Amino acid sequence: MDVKNIGLRGVKVADTRISDVDGEKGVLIYRGYNIIDLAKSSTFEEVSFLLLNDRLPTQEELKRFQSELVPERKIPETIFEIMKRLPKSANPMDVLQSIVPILGTYDLQLNEETREANLKKTFRLMAKLPGIVAAWDHIRKGKEPILPRSDLTHAGNFLFMLSGSLPNPDTARDFDICLVLHAEHSFNASTFAGREVASTHAHLYASITAALGALSGELHGGANSEVMRMLLEIEEVDRVKSWVREKLQKGGKVMGMGHAVYHTEDPRATILRKTSEKLAERTGGRKWYDITRTIESATKEEFRKLKGKEIYPNVDFFSASVYHMMNIPADLFTPVFAISRISGWAAHIIEEKFAEAQPKAELYRPDADYIGTYCGPQACEYVRIEERTK
């Protein structure tokens, strides 16, 4: 089977027990549970427990899980000092990718490779990443970071550290739903990057750092920021149709529309569409919801005319307006994605390290066909530099 130069689309590289994506039916499953049910009834902490332990927690187990996360929210002061030395113009994802391995140097279990130790490392990263992201937003503005509170949920605490104000409970719940929806999505680019690095027996922090690098690209996690830039560029509902038409006729892409796996609507987009509408009514941000919905319908209509087929919104499409109405800066959208995905990444890294879904752990080592310079079976003759003419 020739699978070259197709981005590994459709290529099965491993077994996993963590999640399943049915792109034809538009179904996303976490450890056997439908994402629609989890978004409706669960929380990010409970979903993280599920992803890491392959089962839903009891009430007592969830309380213990939450109580273990809270004290780990504290970030060493020296980390803030390092962040203060970085250029204020630094991309937040670059800052996050730089700080994670430094956090690892503070972890006394950094090189301890048991499942339990990796779970503990995951707790520490899960707890600290929201604080790092929120702190950078303050530091780059010349302000001091806002320290976490112990009486808030994971979602509510991030919104508090970012704004300095206690979040509206409904908004905190909406953000919690966003975290649940972004927590896991099988073998996407960042998850595969993390698993590939984990297969070398690198520690969890190194694997997460690799995943962060993959997530930073605009074709992956960076797409939600690009959607917001698009909304700000269009600015008014009555400009949408002409903008979309011109973009597609010139061969461009409408960010947030279309998906590499889903051939129908992304179930996460279905939920976020409703979340965006609720937020618009609550916050008075109707403009952004209306622009987003109009882009969706205009893109579908124009796509049918140009290509004769359907196109659907993905998870990034509505998350942009949702985060904007929560007063999250656009360049923090992707770091927020990382905050959500940390438990999913860690579940995959642990599955990879301990061969939990395969006979034994294997180092990823694909091959490639060489199509470069060829001078025959004996290779090219080396010419000394002083004898070369060009």
Backbone torsions as a table, in degrees:
resi	resn	phi	psi	omega
1	MET	NA	123.4	179.5
2	ASP	-88.3	112.1	-177.9
3	VAL	-119.5	23.3	-178.9
4	LYS	-74.2	149.4	168.0
5	ASN	57.1	31.9	177.7
6	ILE	-124.6	14.9	179.4
7	GLY	64.7	25.0	-179.3
8	LEU	59.8	18.1	179.3
9	ARG	-63.2	128.5	179.1
10	GLY	79.7	-0.9	-178.6
11	VAL	-91.4	123.7	178.3
12	LYS	-86.7	118.7	-177.8
13	VAL	-110.1	-10.5	-179.0
14	ALA	-167.3	167.5	169.7
15	ASP	-96.5	151.7	176.5
16	THR	-147.4	147.2	175.9
17	ARG	-105.1	5.3	-168.3
18	ILE	-86.9	-50.9	-179.6
19	SER	-152.0	163.1	179.8
20	ASP	-139.2	133.1	178.3
21	VAL	-115.1	119.1	174.4
22	ASP	-101.9	97.6	-175.7
23	GLY	-69.6	-23.4	-180.0
24	GLU	-78.7	-40.1	-177.6
25	LYS	-94.4	-11.7	-178.2
26	GLY	70.9	47.9	-178.3
27	VAL	-122.4	135.0	176.4
28	LEU	-123.9	126.2	-176.5
29	ILE	-119.5	129.6	171.0
30	TYR	-105.5	114.7	175.1
31	ARG	47.1	40.2	176.7
32	GLY	94.8	-10.5	-175.9
33	TYR	-106.2	135.6	-178.9
34	ASN	-70.0	136.3	-177.9
35	ILE	-60.2	-30.8	179.9
36	ILE	-64.2	-42.2	178.2
37	ASP	-68.0	-40.4	-179.3
38	LEU	-66.1	-43.1	179.7
39	ALA	-64.4	-33.7	-178.0
40	LYS	-75.3	-39.9	-167.4
41	SER	-118.7	-14.7	-172.5
42	SER	-105.1	-176.6	176.3
43	THR	-129.3	166.9	179.8
44	PHE	-62.2	-40.3	179.8
45	GLU	-62.7	-42.5	-179.6
46	GLU	-67.2	-41.2	178.7
47	VAL	-65.7	-37.0	177.4
48	SER	-63.7	-42.3	175.8
49	PHE	-58.9	-45.3	179.1
50	LEU	-58.4	-49.3	-177.3
51	LEU	-63.3	-37.7	-175.7
52	LEU	-83.4	-23.6	-173.5
53	ASN	-119.9	-1.4	177.3
54	ASP	64.7	25.9	175.2
55	ARG	-165.7	157.2	174.9
56	LEU	-76.2	146.0	-178.8
57	PRO	-80.6	158.2	166.7
58	THR	-76.1	170.8	179.2
59	GLN	-59.2	-42.3	-179.1
60	GLU	-67.4	-40.3	179.1
61	GLU	-64.9	-38.2	179.1
62	LEU	-66.9	-41.2	177.3
63	LYS	-60.4	-42.4	179.9
64	ARG	-66.0	-41.0	178.5
65	PHE	-60.0	-46.7	179.8
66	GLN	-65.2	-39.1	-178.7
67	SER	-68.8	-26.4	176.6
68	GLU	-76.7	-30.3	-179.7
69	LEU	-73.1	-41.2	-171.4
70	VAL	-56.5	-51.4	-179.1
71	PRO	-66.0	-20.6	179.9
72	GLU	-80.3	-2.7	178.8
73	ARG	-68.9	-23.1	-177.0
74	LYS	-66.4	130.6	-178.4
75	ILE	-107.8	132.9	178.8
76	PRO	-55.0	137.7	-178.7
77	GLU	-58.9	-32.3	-179.9
78	THR	-64.4	-27.8	176.0
79	ILE	-65.0	-43.9	177.2
80	PHE	-62.5	-37.6	179.4
81	GLU	-64.1	-39.9	176.9
82	ILE	-63.1	-44.7	-179.0
83	MET	-62.0	-34.6	-179.6
84	LYS	-68.5	-19.1	179.3
85	ARG	-88.1	-8.3	-179.3
86	LEU	-80.1	153.3	176.9
87	PRO	-59.3	134.4	-178.2
88	LYS	-63.7	-19.5	-179.8
89	SER	-86.9	-0.2	-176.4
90	ALA	-60.6	140.2	176.5
91	ASN	-63.9	131.7	-178.1
92	PRO	-55.8	-34.0	177.8
93	MET	-68.4	-35.9	176.7
94	ASP	-66.0	-38.9	177.1
95	VAL	-62.9	-47.2	-179.0
96	LEU	-61.3	-43.7	-179.3
97	GLN	-67.5	-26.6	177.3
98	SER	-78.5	-36.9	-173.9
99	ILE	-79.0	-32.8	-176.9
100	VAL	-56.6	-49.4	178.5
101	PRO	-65.4	-28.1	176.2
102	ILE	-68.9	-40.1	174.2
103	LEU	-56.4	-36.9	179.4
104	GLY	-59.3	-33.2	-179.0
105	THR	-68.2	-18.0	177.4
106	TYR	-89.0	-9.2	-175.2
107	ASP	-88.3	114.6	-177.5
108	LEU	-66.4	-16.9	178.8
109	GLN	-101.9	17.0	-173.9
110	LEU	-47.1	-50.1	-175.0
111	ASN	-103.1	14.7	177.0
112	GLU	-85.9	114.7	-172.3
113	GLU	-106.9	67.6	167.3
114	THR	-116.7	162.2	179.2
115	ARG	-61.7	-43.0	-178.8
116	GLU	-62.2	-41.1	179.1
117	ALA	-64.7	-38.4	178.8
118	ASN	-68.5	-33.1	174.5
119	LEU	-65.3	-42.5	178.8
120	LYS	-62.6	-41.4	178.2
121	LYS	-63.8	-37.2	177.7
122	THR	-63.3	-45.0	178.1
123	PHE	-55.1	-44.9	-176.3
124	ARG	-64.2	-42.2	179.4
125	LEU	-69.8	-43.8	177.6
126	MET	-55.0	-44.0	-175.5
127	ALA	-72.4	-35.1	-172.8
128	LYS	-89.9	-29.3	-175.4
129	LEU	-57.4	-43.2	177.9
130	PRO	-59.1	-38.5	179.2
131	GLY	-66.7	-36.2	177.9
132	ILE	-65.0	-46.5	-178.3
133	VAL	-63.4	-47.9	-179.9
134	ALA	-65.0	-40.3	-179.3
135	ALA	-61.5	-40.8	-178.8
136	TRP	-62.8	-36.1	179.5
137	ASP	-62.6	-36.0	178.2
138	HIS	-77.1	-44.3	-176.8
139	ILE	-60.7	-42.4	-178.3
140	ARG	-68.4	-15.8	176.3
141	LYS	-96.3	6.1	179.9
142	GLY	79.5	18.6	-178.7
143	LYS	-109.9	167.0	177.3
144	GLU	-85.7	146.3	177.1
145	PRO	-62.1	149.3	174.6
146	ILE	-93.2	124.5	-175.3
147	LEU	-75.7	152.6	-176.7
148	PRO	-70.5	159.9	173.0
149	ARG	-108.5	148.7	-178.2
150	SER	-89.8	-9.3	-175.2
151	ASP	-99.8	8.1	-178.5
152	LEU	-112.5	154.5	175.5
153	THR	-67.8	170.8	177.7
154	HIS	-56.6	-46.3	-179.5
155	ALA	-68.3	-48.3	-178.2
156	GLY	-63.6	-36.1	-179.4
157	ASN	-65.3	-39.3	178.2
158	PHE	-63.4	-47.1	-179.8
159	LEU	-61.0	-36.4	177.1
160	PHE	-66.3	-47.7	-178.5
161	MET	-64.4	-28.7	179.9
162	LEU	-77.1	-42.5	-173.2
163	SER	-99.9	-26.2	-174.9
164	GLY	84.6	0.9	179.5
165	SER	-121.7	149.1	175.8
166	LEU	-64.4	129.3	-176.8
167	PRO	-73.7	152.3	169.9
168	ASN	-57.5	130.5	-177.7
169	PRO	-55.1	-38.1	179.3
170	ASP	-67.9	-38.3	178.2
171	THR	-68.1	-39.3	177.2
172	ALA	-61.9	-39.1	177.9
173	ARG	-67.3	-40.3	177.4
174	ASP	-61.5	-40.6	178.8
175	PHE	-67.5	-37.0	176.5
176	ASP	-59.3	-42.0	177.3
177	ILE	-61.5	-41.3	177.8
178	CYS	-59.7	-42.3	178.6
179	LEU	-62.3	-42.6	178.3
180	VAL	-60.8	-45.2	-176.5
181	LEU	-66.0	-29.9	-177.3
182	HIS	-97.1	1.8	-170.5
183	ALA	-67.4	-27.5	-173.6
184	GLU	-162.3	145.6	177.5
185	HIS	-159.3	49.1	174.5
186	SER	55.5	-143.6	-170.2
187	PHE	-88.8	58.8	173.2
188	ASN	-74.6	179.5	-173.1
189	ALA	-60.3	-45.2	-177.3
190	SER	-71.2	-39.4	178.0
191	THR	-63.7	-42.7	178.9
192	PHE	-64.7	-39.3	177.7
193	ALA	-60.8	-44.4	178.7
194	GLY	-63.9	-42.0	179.5
195	ARG	-67.8	-39.1	179.9
196	GLU	-61.5	-44.6	178.2
197	VAL	-66.7	-40.2	177.7
198	ALA	-60.8	-32.4	-178.9
199	SER	-66.2	-16.3	177.3
200	THR	-85.3	-0.3	-173.8
201	HIS	73.9	22.1	171.0
202	ALA	-69.2	154.3	-178.5
203	HIS	-73.4	169.6	-173.1
204	LEU	-60.7	-38.7	-179.0
205	TYR	-64.2	-38.4	177.9
206	ALA	-65.9	-40.0	-179.7
207	SER	-67.0	-41.4	177.9
208	ILE	-65.7	-37.6	178.3
209	THR	-61.8	-40.4	177.1
210	ALA	-64.4	-42.5	178.7
211	ALA	-61.5	-39.6	178.3
212	LEU	-61.8	-40.2	178.4
213	GLY	-61.5	-42.7	178.8
214	ALA	-66.7	-38.8	-178.4
215	LEU	-65.6	-26.7	-174.1
216	SER	-68.5	-19.8	-177.9
217	GLY	-68.4	146.1	-175.8
218	GLU	-67.7	-18.8	177.1
219	LEU	-83.7	-5.3	178.2
220	HIS	-121.0	-111.7	-176.3
221	GLY	-67.7	-27.0	-178.2
222	GLY	-70.1	-6.7	-176.8
223	ALA	-65.5	-32.2	-177.4
224	ASN	-66.9	-36.1	175.7
225	SER	-66.0	-37.9	179.1
226	GLU	-66.2	-34.8	176.3
227	VAL	-61.9	-43.3	-179.5
228	MET	-65.9	-39.2	176.7
229	ARG	-60.9	-38.2	177.3
230	MET	-63.1	-44.7	179.6
231	LEU	-61.7	-42.1	-179.7
232	LEU	-68.0	-33.6	178.2
233	GLU	-68.7	-43.5	-179.4
234	ILE	-70.3	-47.9	170.6
235	GLU	69.9	-38.8	-177.2
236	GLU	-128.5	144.7	-178.6
237	VAL	-58.0	-39.7	-175.2
238	ASP	-72.7	-4.6	176.5
239	ARG	-97.6	-7.6	-171.7
240	VAL	-62.5	-53.5	-171.9
241	LYS	-60.0	-45.1	-179.7
242	SER	-67.2	-36.8	179.5
243	TRP	-64.6	-48.1	-179.5
244	VAL	-62.9	-44.8	-179.2
245	ARG	-59.4	-47.7	-178.8
246	GLU	-64.7	-42.3	-179.6
247	LYS	-60.8	-48.1	-177.0
248	LEU	-73.3	-36.7	179.7
249	GLN	-66.9	-25.5	177.2
250	LYS	-88.8	5.6	178.2
251	GLY	84.0	12.1	179.7
252	GLY	-82.6	177.7	179.8
253	LYS	-113.7	145.6	170.1
254	VAL	-95.0	109.6	-174.2
255	MET	-59.9	138.1	-179.9
256	GLY	90.0	-4.8	177.8
257	MET	-109.5	129.1	-178.8
258	GLY	94.9	152.8	-178.5
259	HIS	-149.2	147.1	-178.3
260	ALA	-68.6	-23.7	-175.5
261	VAL	-113.1	-46.1	-176.4
262	TYR	-76.1	128.0	174.5
263	HIS	-105.7	10.4	173.0
264	THR	-141.0	-167.9	-175.6
265	GLU	-71.2	134.2	173.8
266	ASP	-62.1	122.0	-177.2
267	PRO	-60.3	-26.5	178.1
268	ARG	-69.1	-35.3	177.4
269	ALA	-66.3	-36.2	178.7
270	THR	-59.8	-44.4	-180.0
271	ILE	-70.0	-42.6	-177.6
272	LEU	-68.9	-27.8	175.1
273	ARG	-59.8	-45.4	178.9
274	LYS	-67.7	-38.8	178.9
275	THR	-63.3	-42.4	179.1
276	SER	-62.2	-41.3	179.9
277	GLU	-65.4	-42.1	178.7
278	LYS	-62.6	-43.7	179.4
279	LEU	-64.1	-38.8	179.4
280	ALA	-60.2	-41.3	179.6
281	GLU	-69.6	-35.9	-176.4
282	ARG	-78.3	-36.1	-172.7
283	THR	-103.5	-9.9	-176.4
284	GLY	79.9	18.9	-179.7
285	GLY	-96.3	35.2	-175.5
286	ARG	-55.5	-33.3	-177.6
287	LYS	-53.9	-46.1	-174.9
288	TRP	-72.1	-35.8	175.4
289	TYR	-65.3	-44.6	-178.3
290	ASP	-64.5	-41.3	177.9
291	ILE	-62.4	-44.0	-179.1
292	THR	-62.0	-46.0	179.5
293	ARG	-64.1	-37.7	-179.6
294	THR	-69.3	-38.0	175.5
295	ILE	-61.6	-42.9	179.6
296	GLU	-57.5	-52.4	-177.0
297	SER	-67.9	-38.9	-179.8
298	ALA	-66.6	-39.6	179.5
299	THR	-66.6	-42.6	177.9
300	LYS	-60.4	-45.0	-178.7
301	GLU	-64.6	-46.7	-177.9
302	GLU	-68.6	-35.8	-179.8
303	PHE	-65.4	-39.5	177.0
304	ARG	-62.3	-41.8	-179.7
305	LYS	-65.4	-44.3	-174.1
306	LEU	-80.7	-39.5	-172.5
307	LYS	-116.4	-11.6	180.0
308	GLY	69.1	25.7	178.1
309	LYS	-146.3	172.3	-175.7
310	GLU	-89.5	155.0	171.9
311	ILE	-139.0	145.3	-174.0
312	TYR	-129.4	155.7	177.5
313	PRO	-72.2	149.0	174.9
314	ASN	-106.8	-175.0	-174.3
315	VAL	-61.2	-29.1	-177.6
316	ASP	-73.5	-26.7	-170.4
317	PHE	-60.8	-51.8	-178.2
318	PHE	-89.4	-20.5	179.5
319	SER	-63.4	-28.7	-179.8
320	ALA	-60.9	-51.9	-179.7
321	SER	-67.1	-34.6	178.4
322	VAL	-61.0	-51.5	-178.5
323	TYR	-65.9	-37.2	179.5
324	HIS	-62.2	-41.1	179.7
325	MET	-72.5	-14.5	173.4
326	MET	-90.4	5.2	-179.7
327	ASN	65.1	31.7	173.1
328	ILE	-90.6	125.1	179.6
329	PRO	-58.9	145.6	-174.9
330	ALA	-58.7	-35.9	-178.0
331	ASP	-79.3	1.0	171.9
332	LEU	-99.3	-3.9	-178.7
333	PHE	-57.8	-45.0	-178.4
334	THR	-70.4	-42.2	171.9
335	PRO	-57.8	-34.9	175.7
336	VAL	-64.6	-38.4	174.0
337	PHE	-56.5	-43.7	-179.5
338	ALA	-64.5	-40.6	176.5
339	ILE	-56.3	-39.9	-179.7
340	SER	-70.3	-41.9	-168.7
341	ARG	-83.7	-7.3	-173.5
342	ILE	-57.9	-40.6	-178.6
343	SER	-71.1	-35.5	176.4
344	GLY	-66.9	-45.8	176.7
345	TRP	-57.1	-48.2	-177.1
346	ALA	-62.3	-39.8	177.8
347	ALA	-59.5	-42.0	179.1
348	HIS	-68.9	-40.6	-179.9
349	ILE	-63.4	-42.6	177.8
350	ILE	-66.1	-42.4	177.5
351	GLU	-59.9	-40.0	179.6
352	GLU	-68.2	-46.2	-176.3
353	LYS	-63.8	-39.9	-172.7
354	PHE	-107.9	16.1	175.1
355	ALA	46.9	50.8	-175.6
356	GLU	-78.4	-10.5	179.7
357	ALA	-132.2	16.8	-178.9
358	GLN	-151.0	162.1	-176.1
359	PRO	-57.9	-41.2	179.0
360	LYS	-157.4	158.6	179.8
361	ALA	-68.8	138.6	180.0
362	GLU	-130.3	141.0	173.4
363	LEU	-75.3	127.5	175.8
364	TYR	-68.9	124.9	179.8
365	ARG	-148.1	76.0	178.2
366	PRO	-70.9	172.4	-179.3
367	ASP	-121.6	171.4	177.9
368	ALA	-144.9	150.2	174.0
369	ASP	-88.2	125.3	179.5
370	TYR	-75.8	127.4	178.5
371	ILE	-126.6	22.0	-179.4
372	GLY	-86.4	-160.7	-177.6
373	THR	-57.4	135.2	179.7
374	TYR	-135.6	124.1	-179.1
375	CYS	-114.1	12.5	-177.9
376	GLY	114.2	172.4	-175.0
377	PRO	-62.2	-22.2	-179.5
378	GLN	-91.8	3.9	-179.8
379	ALA	73.1	175.9	-176.4
380	CYS	-76.2	149.5	177.6
381	GLU	-77.8	128.6	179.9
382	TYR	-77.1	124.8	178.6
383	VAL	-106.2	128.7	-179.7
384	ARG	-59.7	145.7	-171.9
385	ILE	-57.8	-35.4	-178.7
386	GLU	-73.5	-12.9	-179.8
387	GLU	-100.3	-3.9	-177.7
388	ARG	-81.3	139.3	178.5
389	THR	-95.3	-25.0	175.5
390	LYS	-159.9	NA	NA
